């Protein structure tokens, strides 16, 4: 079944239920707990009124001066400094003979067009400083912009790699990548290989297979959007070692990496937070092989503000590979992703500059609290209600605002073939308490996961948004217990009925408690 049909089925089912019942949607990408930062809203209004940029906004009540920028940075506590961004802009774009004061005045007073007309220098400067924030060397002139978000950058990336070897080029990706991306890559870059866990071992095994004469590609998310698994330094170094060694040995059959680093601020595990490692920032020297070069020569690193600004259509990317950069520019132009609105770019850049770290810290603490409640409830269900592991939560969840919730087919009184069956069952479950909401989660198939009834643990997988408001999330956890308990009682009754009549039930639902 195609991802497009899966999405349509999900949307259609939710729309149908919404007509008669309130629905708590825990299937989306956007954060449901935190509101958009007030400074971004102020800047949104400012930029659409004045057509001037972030530096002008920082010193909007005074003449252009560097002390004003520094004062703004101290007050805003943003992750990107306006003063440092100006210095980066001046280093590459300040005209010869123009002093820094004159150039600051020029940048501050520059008005942007409100239509689609290319890329904004100032926005690229803020994006470059954001890349530098996690040790990835970046100049504003290196930054590429897509008006189709991370998805658009991936589309152009897959197209660029795929055109080099139509017969053999393929993509390796962990489960958690959107199925629509797999479909896109399959059309552009050949066969897509999915693995449950992307490690140095699985990557090396994949590379040992015949890959033809052209390049191959690997999708490496900083945070897995299904399970919440974070790319730690150890795993990033292991993957980088495999890539750099392969590319050093086979320079004409290289491996390119698509690194989605957008969720770098969403780590909610204190143990992992200091260990998170964007793969594009790894060098050969880091792994003891300085002659192997750096990962940024083979990596397209992408960031997007969509977690802080869900409506933003913009994504920024950087690579130090000249061929890949040129190919990306050609494909972004060809696909219509390169022509962006300067105002949209500036608003996207504002998410890097104006959203302080504590905004993410508060949401991450809330996410961790909801994850703890979910784990505790699942343990209680399994021990007190089911007598076996009927539910499970991804043990890898350490970042992002989502995690995977697994259902045993034994809970269902009827045969189940895919996670969509669990999605529909929970969505249509009638809770006896008046005013309760139906719950909408996202079936695992949409995130390239498929149910394997022959597996040792044939789980049905659904993704949960952990960032829901406390009251709504507690209501969801309570309803999850009520619904699954009801399912199990029906399953147990059906099993006993068949057992009494001498019939055998399907192995997925013919088990006794405990």
ZABA-743141 format. One record per residue (C-alpha): x, y, z; residue in one letter; chain; residue number from 1. Coordinates in steps of 0.5 Angstrom, whole numbers, plus 500, padded with zeros to 3 digits. Example, Ala and Ser with C-alpha at 12.3 -4.5 7.8 and 13.67 -1.06 7.14 Angstrom:
- 525;491;516;A;A;1
- 527;498;514;S;A;2
***
This chain:
- 500;500;500;X;A;1
- 503;507;498;X;A;2
- 504;512;503;X;A;3
- 500;517;500;X;A;4
- 494;512;501;X;A;5
- 496;511;508;X;A;6
- 496;518;509;X;A;7
- 489;519;506;X;A;8
- 486;513;510;X;A;9
- 489;516;516;X;A;10
- 486;523;515;X;A;11
- 479;520;512;X;A;12
- 478;516;519;X;A;13
- 480;522;523;X;A;14
- 475;527;519;X;A;15
- 470;522;520;X;A;16
- 470;521;527;X;A;17
- 471;529;528;X;A;18
- 464;530;525;X;A;19
- 461;527;531;X;A;20
- 466;527;537;X;A;21
- 472;531;539;X;A;22
- 479;528;538;X;A;23
- 485;529;541;X;A;24
- 490;529;536;X;A;25
- 497;526;538;X;A;26
- 499;524;531;X;A;27
- 502;531;529;X;A;28
- 509;534;528;X;A;29
- 507;540;531;X;A;30
- 508;542;539;X;A;31
- 502;542;542;X;A;32
- 504;545;549;X;A;33
- 509;551;548;X;A;34
- 506;557;544;X;A;35
- 510;560;539;X;A;36
- 515;565;542;X;A;37
- 513;572;543;X;A;38
- 519;575;540;X;A;39
- 518;571;533;X;A;40
- 511;574;533;X;A;41
- 513;581;534;X;A;42
- 519;580;529;X;A;43
- 513;577;524;X;A;44
- 509;583;524;X;A;45
- 515;588;524;X;A;46
- 518;584;518;X;A;47
- 512;584;514;X;A;48
- 511;592;516;X;A;49
- 518;595;515;X;A;50
- 521;589;510;X;A;51
- 527;590;514;X;A;52
- 531;584;517;X;A;53
- 533;582;524;X;A;54
- 539;586;525;X;A;55
- 534;592;524;X;A;56
- 529;589;529;X;A;57
- 535;588;534;X;A;58
- 536;596;534;X;A;59
- 530;598;532;X;A;60
- 529;604;537;X;A;61
- 536;607;536;X;A;62
- 541;609;530;X;A;63
- 545;603;527;X;A;64
- 551;601;533;X;A;65
- 554;595;535;X;A;66
- 553;596;542;X;A;67
- 546;596;541;X;A;68
- 547;589;538;X;A;69
- 551;587;544;X;A;70
- 545;589;548;X;A;71
- 540;586;544;X;A;72
- 544;579;545;X;A;73
- 544;580;552;X;A;74
- 537;581;553;X;A;75
- 534;576;548;X;A;76
- 539;570;550;X;A;77
- 538;567;543;X;A;78
- 542;561;540;X;A;79
- 545;566;535;X;A;80
- 548;572;536;X;A;81
- 546;578;532;X;A;82
- 553;581;533;X;A;83
- 557;575;531;X;A;84
- 552;574;525;X;A;85
- 554;581;522;X;A;86
- 561;580;523;X;A;87
- 560;573;519;X;A;88
- 556;577;514;X;A;89
- 562;583;513;X;A;90
- 567;578;512;X;A;91
- 564;575;506;X;A;92
- 560;581;503;X;A;93
- 562;588;505;X;A;94
- 565;592;499;X;A;95
- 572;594;499;X;A;96
- 573;601;502;X;A;97
- 566;600;506;X;A;98
- 568;601;513;X;A;99
- 564;596;518;X;A;100
- 560;602;521;X;A;101
- 558;604;513;X;A;102
- 556;596;512;X;A;103
- 552;596;518;X;A;104
- 548;602;516;X;A;105
- 547;599;509;X;A;106
- 545;592;512;X;A;107
- 540;595;517;X;A;108
- 537;600;512;X;A;109
- 536;595;507;X;A;110
- 529;593;505;X;A;111
- 527;586;502;X;A;112
- 522;585;497;X;A;113
- 515;581;499;X;A;114
- 515;577;493;X;A;115
- 519;570;491;X;A;116
- 526;573;489;X;A;117
- 532;569;491;X;A;118
- 535;568;498;X;A;119
- 537;573;503;X;A;120
- 544;574;505;X;A;121
- 542;576;513;X;A;122
- 538;570;514;X;A;123
- 544;565;511;X;A;124
- 548;569;516;X;A;125
- 544;567;522;X;A;126
- 543;560;519;X;A;127
- 551;559;518;X;A;128
- 552;561;525;X;A;129
- 547;556;527;X;A;130
- 551;551;524;X;A;131
- 557;553;527;X;A;132
- 554;553;534;X;A;133
- 555;545;533;X;A;134
- 562;545;531;X;A;135
- 560;545;523;X;A;136
- 564;550;519;X;A;137
- 560;554;515;X;A;138
- 560;561;512;X;A;139
- 554;565;510;X;A;140
- 556;564;502;X;A;141
- 556;556;503;X;A;142
- 548;556;506;X;A;143
- 543;553;501;X;A;144
- 536;555;502;X;A;145
- 529;551;500;X;A;146
- 522;553;501;X;A;147
- 520;546;501;X;A;148
- 523;545;508;X;A;149
- 527;539;510;X;A;150
- 523;535;505;X;A;151
- 525;539;499;X;A;152
- 532;539;501;X;A;153
- 532;531;501;X;A;154
- 528;531;495;X;A;155
- 534;535;491;X;A;156
- 539;530;495;X;A;157
- 536;524;493;X;A;158
- 535;527;486;X;A;159
- 542;529;485;X;A;160
- 545;522;488;X;A;161
- 540;518;483;X;A;162
- 542;521;477;X;A;163
- 550;519;478;X;A;164
- 548;511;477;X;A;165
- 541;510;475;X;A;166
- 542;502;476;X;A;167
- 545;501;482;X;A;168
- 544;507;487;X;A;169
- 541;506;493;X;A;170
- 539;509;500;X;A;171
- 540;506;507;X;A;172
- 535;509;512;X;A;173
- 533;507;519;X;A;174
- 526;506;521;X;A;175
- 523;512;522;X;A;176
- 524;516;516;X;A;177
- 517;518;512;X;A;178
- 515;513;507;X;A;179
- 513;519;503;X;A;180
- 521;520;503;X;A;181
- 522;513;501;X;A;182
- 518;513;495;X;A;183
- 521;519;493;X;A;184
- 528;516;494;X;A;185
- 526;510;490;X;A;186
- 524;514;484;X;A;187
- 530;518;484;X;A;188
- 536;514;487;X;A;189
- 534;507;486;X;A;190
- 533;501;492;X;A;191
- 531;504;499;X;A;192
- 534;499;504;X;A;193
- 531;500;511;X;A;194
- 534;498;518;X;A;195
- 531;497;525;X;A;196
- 537;501;528;X;A;197
- 543;505;524;X;A;198
- 549;503;527;X;A;199
- 556;502;524;X;A;200
- 555;495;523;X;A;201
- 549;495;519;X;A;202
- 552;501;515;X;A;203
- 558;497;514;X;A;204
- 554;490;512;X;A;205
- 550;494;507;X;A;206
- 556;497;504;X;A;207
- 559;490;503;X;A;208
- 554;489;498;X;A;209
- 555;490;490;X;A;210
- 553;498;489;X;A;211
- 555;499;482;X;A;212
- 560;504;480;X;A;213
- 556;510;483;X;A;214
- 555;513;489;X;A;215
- 550;511;495;X;A;216
- 547;515;500;X;A;217
- 545;514;508;X;A;218
- 539;518;511;X;A;219
- 542;520;518;X;A;220
- 537;523;523;X;A;221
- 540;527;529;X;A;222
- 533;524;532;X;A;223
- 529;519;530;X;A;224
- 522;521;529;X;A;225
- 519;515;530;X;A;226
- 522;512;536;X;A;227
- 526;518;539;X;A;228
- 533;515;539;X;A;229
- 538;520;539;X;A;230
- 545;520;535;X;A;231
- 550;520;540;X;A;232
- 557;521;539;X;A;233
- 559;514;540;X;A;234
- 554;512;534;X;A;235
- 556;518;530;X;A;236
- 563;516;530;X;A;237
- 562;509;528;X;A;238
- 558;511;522;X;A;239
- 563;517;520;X;A;240
- 569;512;521;X;A;241
- 565;507;516;X;A;242
- 563;513;511;X;A;243
- 570;516;511;X;A;244
- 574;509;511;X;A;245
- 570;507;505;X;A;246
- 570;514;501;X;A;247
- 578;514;502;X;A;248
- 578;507;499;X;A;249
- 573;508;494;X;A;250
- 573;515;492;X;A;251
- 569;514;485;X;A;252
- 564;510;489;X;A;253
- 563;515;495;X;A;254
- 557;515;500;X;A;255
- 554;521;501;X;A;256
- 550;523;508;X;A;257
- 543;526;509;X;A;258
- 543;529;516;X;A;259
- 537;532;519;X;A;260
- 539;536;525;X;A;261
- 533;540;526;X;A;262
- 531;537;532;X;A;263
- 538;538;536;X;A;264
- 535;542;541;X;A;265
- 530;537;543;X;A;266
- 534;532;547;X;A;267
- 530;531;554;X;A;268
- 535;526;557;X;A;269
- 540;529;561;X;A;270
- 545;523;560;X;A;271
- 544;524;553;X;A;272
- 544;531;552;X;A;273
- 551;533;553;X;A;274
- 553;527;548;X;A;275
- 549;528;542;X;A;276
- 553;529;536;X;A;277
- 551;532;529;X;A;278
- 555;527;524;X;A;279
- 557;533;519;X;A;280
- 561;536;525;X;A;281
- 565;529;525;X;A;282
- 572;529;522;X;A;283
- 578;524;521;X;A;284
- 582;527;527;X;A;285
- 576;526;531;X;A;286
- 576;518;530;X;A;287
- 584;518;530;X;A;288
- 585;518;522;X;A;289
- 586;525;520;X;A;290
- 588;523;513;X;A;291
- 581;521;512;X;A;292
- 578;528;511;X;A;293
- 572;531;514;X;A;294
- 565;528;514;X;A;295
- 562;535;512;X;A;296
- 566;533;505;X;A;297
- 560;528;504;X;A;298
- 555;530;508;X;A;299
- 549;535;507;X;A;300
- 547;538;514;X;A;301
- 540;541;514;X;A;302
- 536;545;519;X;A;303
- 529;547;520;X;A;304
- 526;552;525;X;A;305
- 519;547;524;X;A;306
- 519;545;531;X;A;307
- 519;552;534;X;A;308
- 515;555;528;X;A;309
- 511;549;525;X;A;310
- 508;554;519;X;A;311
- 515;555;517;X;A;312
- 516;553;509;X;A;313
- 524;554;510;X;A;314
- 530;549;511;X;A;315
- 537;551;511;X;A;316
- 543;546;508;X;A;317
- 550;546;508;X;A;318
- 556;542;505;X;A;319
- 563;542;503;X;A;320
- 563;538;497;X;A;321
- 563;542;491;X;A;322
- 560;537;487;X;A;323
- 554;536;491;X;A;324
- 553;543;493;X;A;325
- 553;545;485;X;A;326
- 548;539;484;X;A;327
- 543;541;490;X;A;328
- 543;548;487;X;A;329
- 541;545;480;X;A;330
- 536;541;483;X;A;331
- 533;546;488;X;A;332
- 532;550;482;X;A;333
- 529;545;477;X;A;334
- 524;543;483;X;A;335
- 522;550;484;X;A;336
- 525;550;491;X;A;337
- 531;555;491;X;A;338
- 526;561;489;X;A;339
- 524;563;496;X;A;340
- 521;569;499;X;A;341
- 526;574;503;X;A;342
- 521;575;509;X;A;343
- 520;568;510;X;A;344
- 527;566;510;X;A;345
- 528;572;516;X;A;346
- 522;569;520;X;A;347
- 525;562;519;X;A;348
- 532;565;522;X;A;349
- 529;569;527;X;A;350
- 527;562;530;X;A;351
- 535;561;531;X;A;352
- 536;568;534;X;A;353
- 530;570;538;X;A;354
- 528;563;541;X;A;355
- 532;562;547;X;A;356
- 534;556;550;X;A;357
- 530;556;556;X;A;358
- 524;555;551;X;A;359
- 526;549;549;X;A;360
- 528;547;556;X;A;361
- 521;548;559;X;A;362
- 518;544;553;X;A;363
- 523;538;554;X;A;364
- 522;538;561;X;A;365
- 515;537;560;X;A;366
- 516;532;554;X;A;367
- 520;528;559;X;A;368
- 515;528;564;X;A;369
- 509;526;559;X;A;370
- 514;520;557;X;A;371
- 515;518;565;X;A;372
- 507;518;566;X;A;373
- 507;513;559;X;A;374
- 512;509;562;X;A;375
- 509;508;569;X;A;376
- 502;507;566;X;A;377
- 504;502;561;X;A;378
- 508;498;566;X;A;379
- 502;498;571;X;A;380
- 497;496;565;X;A;381
- 502;490;564;X;A;382
- 503;487;571;X;A;383
- 496;489;574;X;A;384
- 491;488;568;X;A;385
- 494;484;562;X;A;386
- 499;479;566;X;A;387
- 504;480;560;X;A;388
- 507;485;556;X;A;389
- 501;488;552;X;A;390
- 504;495;551;X;A;391
- 511;497;550;X;A;392
- 514;504;550;X;A;393
- 521;505;545;X;A;394
- 527;504;550;X;A;395
- 531;509;546;X;A;396
- 527;515;547;X;A;397
- 531;521;549;X;A;398
- 530;526;544;X;A;399
- 524;529;540;X;A;400
- 517;530;542;X;A;401
- 515;523;539;X;A;402
- 516;516;541;X;A;403
- 513;509;539;X;A;404
- 508;506;543;X;A;405
- 508;498;541;X;A;406
- 501;494;542;X;A;407
- 501;486;542;X;A;408
- 497;483;537;X;A;409
- 494;479;543;X;A;410
- 490;485;546;X;A;411
- 486;484;540;X;A;412
- 480;480;539;X;A;413
- 480;480;532;X;A;414
- 486;478;527;X;A;415
- 490;485;526;X;A;416
- 495;485;520;X;A;417
- 498;492;520;X;A;418
- 498;498;525;X;A;419
- 493;502;522;X;A;420
- 488;497;525;X;A;421
- 490;499;532;X;A;422
- 490;506;530;X;A;423
- 483;505;527;X;A;424
- 481;501;534;X;A;425
- 483;506;538;X;A;426
- 480;512;534;X;A;427
- 473;509;534;X;A;428
- 473;506;541;X;A;429
- 467;509;545;X;A;430
- 469;511;552;X;A;431
- 464;510;557;X;A;432
- 465;517;560;X;A;433
- 461;523;558;X;A;434
- 466;528;554;X;A;435
- 472;524;553;X;A;436
- 475;525;547;X;A;437
- 477;520;541;X;A;438
- 485;519;541;X;A;439
- 488;520;534;X;A;440
- 495;517;533;X;A;441
- 500;516;527;X;A;442
- 500;509;524;X;A;443
- 507;506;524;X;A;444
- 507;504;517;X;A;445
- 507;512;515;X;A;446
- 514;512;518;X;A;447
- 516;506;514;X;A;448
- 515;501;519;X;A;449
- 511;495;517;X;A;450
- 508;489;522;X;A;451
- 511;482;521;X;A;452
- 507;477;524;X;A;453
- 512;472;524;X;A;454
- 517;476;528;X;A;455
- 519;474;535;X;A;456
- 515;480;538;X;A;457
- 510;482;532;X;A;458
- 508;489;535;X;A;459
- 504;494;532;X;A;460
- 507;500;532;X;A;461
- 504;507;533;X;A;462
- 507;514;534;X;A;463
- 505;518;540;X;A;464
- 506;526;541;X;A;465
- 509;527;548;X;A;466
- 508;534;548;X;A;467
- 501;535;549;X;A;468
- 498;539;555;X;A;469
- 499;535;561;X;A;470
- 491;535;562;X;A;471
- 490;532;555;X;A;472
- 496;527;556;X;A;473
- 493;524;562;X;A;474
- 486;523;559;X;A;475
- 490;520;553;X;A;476
- 494;515;558;X;A;477
- 487;514;562;X;A;478
- 483;512;556;X;A;479
- 489;508;553;X;A;480
- 488;503;559;X;A;481
- 481;503;559;X;A;482
- 481;501;551;X;A;483
- 486;496;552;X;A;484
- 483;493;558;X;A;485
- 477;492;554;X;A;486
- 480;489;548;X;A;487
- 484;484;552;X;A;488
- 477;482;556;X;A;489
- 474;481;549;X;A;490
- 480;477;547;X;A;491
- 480;473;553;X;A;492
- 473;472;552;X;A;493
- 473;470;545;X;A;494
- 479;465;546;X;A;495
- 475;461;552;X;A;496
- 469;461;547;X;A;497
- 473;458;542;X;A;498
- 477;453;547;X;A;499
- 471;451;550;X;A;500
- 468;449;543;X;A;501
- 475;445;541;X;A;502
- 477;450;536;X;A;503
- 484;453;535;X;A;504
- 485;461;535;X;A;505
- 490;465;531;X;A;506
- 496;464;534;X;A;507
- 497;472;535;X;A;508
- 490;472;540;X;A;509
- 490;465;543;X;A;510
- 494;466;549;X;A;511
- 492;466;556;X;A;512
- 494;472;561;X;A;513
- 501;471;564;X;A;514
***
